[in-house]
Amino acid sequence: MGRFTDYQSGDDGETKVDISPLIDCVFILLIFFIVTTSFVQETGIEVDKPQPSSQPTNDEKTTIVLRLDESGRVFYEGRDIGIAGVQSEVKRVLQSEEAPVIVQASFKAPVGSLVRVMDEARIAGATRVSLAQTQ
């Protein structure tokens, strides 16, 4: 025989490769991946999702929305109440229950009018006065 005898020769003179070490490597890799995937745990917290409700929440029922346009006019529920009417409307709504006041002001609304509307709402007894910009 020759110098290199790594290959086994079959009965018919063909050389064959021993694949048992290759199978051993495949099984070792398979065991490694199975073991490592069992150690991976997803981190997180469980959250109970609330059921959807068709009834509006308390904030939706009792929010006072005042709209201030670019000319300085004040609207409440579609009616032009003016700055002088802000205090009376807010007092009327606040008599029944506590409600936040949202002033939706136009981008071009006069700043002086905006400040006066917010002051009138606070004088009427509103404790939470917020500002929002109209589209």
Rosetta silent file (secondary structure, phi, psi, omega in degrees, C-alpha in Angstrom):
SEQUENCE: MGRFTDYQSGDDGETKVDISPLIDCVFILLIFFIVTTSFVQETGIEVDKPQPSSQPTNDEKTTIVLRLDESGRVFYEGRDIGIAGVQSEVKRVLQSEEAPVIVQASFKAPVGSLVRVMDEARIAGATRVSLAQTQ
SCORE:     score description
SCORE:     0.000 S_00000001
   1 L     0.000  168.945 -176.126    0.000    0.000    0.000 S_00000001
   2 L   -86.915 -173.378 -177.838    0.922    3.598   -0.346 S_00000001
   3 L   -69.773  -36.762 -177.501    1.988    6.173    2.111 S_00000001
   4 L   -98.611  117.205 -179.136   -1.487    7.602    2.754 S_00000001
   5 L  -122.285   33.680 -179.503   -3.898    5.136    4.256 S_00000001
   6 L   -71.622  -29.380 -176.037   -6.626    7.507    5.527 S_00000001
   7 L   -97.727  144.391  176.104   -9.246    6.090    3.197 S_00000001
   8 E   -92.595  139.508  177.980  -10.626    2.626    3.390 S_00000001
   9 E  -101.310  137.091 -179.518  -10.869    0.755    0.189 S_00000001
  10 L   -78.433 -177.054 -179.273  -13.898   -1.334   -0.480 S_00000001
  11 L   -67.318  -29.865 -176.943  -14.019   -4.760   -1.907 S_00000001
  12 L   -94.508    9.787  175.808  -14.382   -3.425   -5.400 S_00000001
  13 L    92.915    1.963  178.039  -11.428   -1.051   -5.136 S_00000001
  14 L   -86.456  148.307  176.033  -13.342    2.175   -4.400 S_00000001
  15 E   -91.234  142.993 -179.186  -12.286    4.451   -1.590 S_00000001
  16 E  -124.301  146.744  178.183  -14.893    5.380    1.052 S_00000001
  17 L   -99.340  134.882  177.994  -15.007    8.260    3.516 S_00000001
  18 L   -81.242  116.498 -176.245  -15.915    7.492    7.127 S_00000001
  19 L  -100.157    6.094  179.810  -18.812    9.848    8.016 S_00000001
  20 H   -63.885  -36.608  174.914  -19.276    8.781   11.641 S_00000001
  21 H   -65.665  -32.948  177.405  -17.237   11.790   12.977 S_00000001
  22 H   -66.383  -41.564  177.946  -19.448   14.108   10.878 S_00000001
  23 H   -64.936  -39.159  177.292  -22.588   12.574   12.386 S_00000001
  24 H   -60.667  -43.524  179.081  -21.086   13.000   15.874 S_00000001
  25 H   -63.713  -40.972  179.654  -20.500   16.721   15.211 S_00000001
  26 H   -63.660  -43.176  178.856  -24.053   17.182   13.927 S_00000001
  27 H   -66.077  -37.726  177.559  -25.507   15.528   17.033 S_00000001
  28 H   -64.414  -43.320  176.891  -23.329   17.647   19.337 S_00000001
  29 H   -63.583  -40.769  178.569  -24.487   20.819   17.575 S_00000001
  30 H   -61.493  -45.311  178.089  -28.099   19.661   17.777 S_00000001
  31 H   -63.424  -41.174  178.969  -27.802   19.031   21.524 S_00000001
  32 H   -59.975  -47.297 -178.823  -26.110   22.422   22.000 S_00000001
  33 H   -67.481  -36.666  178.262  -28.922   24.301   20.232 S_00000001
  34 H   -65.203  -43.457 -178.703  -31.643   22.399   22.091 S_00000001
  35 H   -68.163  -42.534 -177.635  -30.046   23.132   25.464 S_00000001
  36 H   -70.192  -32.798  178.778  -29.391   26.827   24.757 S_00000001
  37 H   -71.999  -25.264  178.012  -32.910   27.500   23.501 S_00000001
  38 H   -75.014  -21.225  178.244  -34.383   26.065   26.700 S_00000001
  39 H   -84.464  -19.364 -179.264  -32.390   28.605   28.768 S_00000001
  40 L   -75.694  121.158  178.551  -33.635   31.635   26.837 S_00000001
  41 L  -121.187  135.897  178.181  -36.573   33.171   28.697 S_00000001
  42 L   -74.290  131.275  177.420  -38.611   36.093   27.471 S_00000001
  43 L   -95.725  146.908  179.396  -38.600   38.980   29.900 S_00000001
  44 L   162.504  178.773  178.255  -41.674   41.100   30.393 S_00000001
  45 L  -123.266  154.033  177.736  -44.671   41.698   32.540 S_00000001
  46 L   -89.593  136.531 -178.502  -48.213   40.503   32.194 S_00000001
  47 L  -123.483  130.345  174.262  -50.801   43.185   31.610 S_00000001
  48 L   -86.470  115.232 -179.339  -54.522   42.799   32.040 S_00000001
  49 L   -79.429  135.549  178.061  -56.130   44.635   29.159 S_00000001
  50 L   -72.273  150.169  177.698  -59.332   46.468   30.011 S_00000001
  51 L   -74.507  140.605  178.682  -62.487   45.447   28.235 S_00000001
  52 L   -64.776  141.226 -177.659  -63.720   47.964   25.668 S_00000001
  53 L  -122.484  139.253  178.610  -66.599   50.028   26.911 S_00000001
  54 L   -86.316  -12.876  179.671  -69.235   51.780   24.865 S_00000001
  55 L   -85.910  139.506  177.898  -69.934   54.255   27.663 S_00000001
  56 L   -69.790  152.397  178.789  -67.833   57.431   27.736 S_00000001
  57 L   -77.118  173.139 -178.968  -65.533   57.946   30.681 S_00000001
  58 H   -59.604  -39.512 -178.416  -66.029   60.654   33.276 S_00000001
  59 H   -64.989  -34.481 -179.601  -63.550   62.993   31.579 S_00000001
  60 H   -71.257  -31.063 -177.383  -65.417   62.774   28.282 S_00000001
  61 H   -74.936  -37.014 -167.221  -68.739   63.643   29.929 S_00000001
  62 L  -117.895   26.052  177.994  -67.663   66.682   31.906 S_00000001
  63 L   -87.432  131.726  177.466  -64.969   68.457   29.948 S_00000001
  64 E   -95.807  114.520 -178.725  -65.606   72.130   29.243 S_00000001
  65 E  -109.435  116.189  176.772  -64.207   72.961   25.805 S_00000001
  66 E  -107.393  130.992 -179.959  -63.938   76.651   24.924 S_00000001
  67 E  -107.892  132.629  179.783  -62.905   77.549   21.372 S_00000001
  68 E  -118.021  118.515 -177.978  -61.084   80.791   20.602 S_00000001
  69 L   -90.514 -179.495 -174.663  -60.903   81.806   16.941 S_00000001
  70 L   -67.299  -18.839  178.847  -58.408   84.084   15.184 S_00000001
  71 L   -92.529   -2.517  177.464  -60.555   87.176   15.738 S_00000001
  72 L    94.974    7.559  178.468  -60.735   86.632   19.516 S_00000001
  73 L   -81.845  145.319 -177.668  -64.317   85.329   19.681 S_00000001
  74 E  -111.058  132.481  179.924  -65.078   82.600   22.230 S_00000001
  75 E  -121.462  138.867  173.404  -67.408   79.680   21.460 S_00000001
  76 E  -132.300  121.980 -176.961  -68.896   77.118   23.841 S_00000001
  77 L    52.377   40.217  176.706  -70.916   74.225   22.403 S_00000001
  78 L    83.726   -5.699  179.967  -71.169   76.073   19.081 S_00000001
  79 E  -100.325  141.656  176.326  -72.534   79.295   20.602 S_00000001
  80 E   -80.794  107.822 -177.890  -70.645   82.588   20.565 S_00000001
  81 L  -103.879  -14.338 -178.367  -70.445   83.506   24.259 S_00000001
  82 L    69.642  171.220 -179.213  -67.649   86.075   24.115 S_00000001
  83 H   -67.651  -33.794 -179.330  -65.049   86.574   26.796 S_00000001
  84 H   -66.432  -25.957 -178.267  -67.681   88.034   29.148 S_00000001
  85 H   -88.457   -6.114 -177.564  -69.728   84.817   28.996 S_00000001
  86 H   -63.071  -47.288 -175.310  -66.876   82.477   29.899 S_00000001
  87 H   -61.967  -44.625 -177.852  -67.202   82.987   33.644 S_00000001
  88 H   -67.618  -40.272  179.795  -70.960   82.370   33.765 S_00000001
  89 H   -66.357  -42.996 -179.474  -70.819   79.239   31.559 S_00000001
  90 H   -66.093  -42.052  177.519  -67.950   77.706   33.511 S_00000001
  91 H   -60.371  -42.464 -178.734  -69.682   78.435   36.845 S_00000001
  92 H   -61.105  -44.047 -179.100  -72.899   76.849   35.573 S_00000001
  93 H   -71.603  -37.944 -177.249  -71.155   73.614   34.561 S_00000001
  94 H   -73.004  -13.470  177.890  -68.998   73.471   37.699 S_00000001
  95 H   -65.729  -35.981 -177.752  -72.062   73.665   39.968 S_00000001
  96 H   -81.564  -41.968  179.413  -73.003   70.075   39.134 S_00000001
  97 L  -163.441  161.657 -179.752  -69.523   68.498   39.167 S_00000001
  98 L   -71.039  132.303 -178.292  -65.811   69.212   38.874 S_00000001
  99 L  -143.725  141.426  174.914  -64.685   69.444   35.248 S_00000001
 100 L   -76.558  153.273  178.274  -61.461   70.426   33.509 S_00000001
 101 E  -110.424  129.036  175.967  -61.486   73.368   31.105 S_00000001
 102 E  -116.936  123.750  177.538  -59.770   73.066   27.736 S_00000001
 103 E  -101.394  110.985  176.976  -59.222   76.224   25.708 S_00000001
 104 E   -93.762  106.103 -175.676  -58.815   75.349   22.026 S_00000001
 105 E  -106.493  142.431  173.787  -57.204   78.412   20.528 S_00000001
 106 L   -68.311  153.049  179.795  -56.497   79.143   16.906 S_00000001
 107 L   -62.392  -29.889 -177.926  -52.832   79.612   16.032 S_00000001
 108 L   -97.468   10.365 -179.823  -53.596   83.191   14.997 S_00000001
 109 L   -68.956  143.755  178.114  -55.701   84.022   18.077 S_00000001
 110 L   -64.394  135.368 -177.334  -54.623   87.124   20.016 S_00000001
 111 H   -64.849  -36.787  178.964  -52.549   86.186   23.040 S_00000001
 112 H   -60.668  -41.500  178.055  -54.301   88.780   25.188 S_00000001
 113 H   -65.815  -39.523  178.988  -57.683   87.188   24.482 S_00000001
 114 H   -61.834  -45.290  179.722  -56.307   83.751   25.279 S_00000001
 115 H   -64.525  -40.497  179.417  -54.970   84.915   28.650 S_00000001
 116 H   -64.004  -41.361  178.423  -58.271   86.638   29.466 S_00000001
 117 H   -62.912  -44.603  179.433  -60.265   83.468   28.658 S_00000001
 118 H   -64.913  -39.567  177.313  -57.994   81.354   30.870 S_00000001
 119 H   -64.758  -42.360  179.156  -58.228   83.929   33.690 S_00000001
 120 H   -62.308  -38.229  178.403  -62.031   84.052   33.443 S_00000001
 121 H   -66.149  -39.874  178.664  -62.180   80.258   33.713 S_00000001
 122 H   -68.788  -38.765  177.678  -59.972   80.307   36.821 S_00000001
 123 H   -62.685  -34.840 -179.784  -62.041   83.095   38.395 S_00000001
 124 L   -71.541  -12.208  176.887  -65.150   80.961   37.798 S_00000001
 125 L   114.671    5.173  179.010  -63.605   78.193   39.915 S_00000001
 126 L   -73.066  129.596  179.833  -61.899   75.910   37.408 S_00000001
 127 L   -94.626  -24.904  179.810  -58.864   74.250   38.945 S_00000001
 128 L  -120.594  106.418  178.013  -57.584   72.578   35.776 S_00000001
 129 E  -117.716  121.185 -178.422  -57.315   74.831   32.739 S_00000001
 130 E  -116.920  161.424 -178.755  -55.478   73.407   29.719 S_00000001
 131 E  -120.393  134.723  176.983  -54.569   74.851   26.354 S_00000001
 132 E  -135.682  150.433  179.099  -54.938   73.112   22.991 S_00000001
 133 E  -100.195  134.824  176.987  -54.349   74.324   19.454 S_00000001
 134 L   -79.045  155.530 -178.190  -57.050   73.895   16.830 S_00000001
 135 L   -74.927    0.000    0.000  -56.136   72.365   13.502 S_00000001
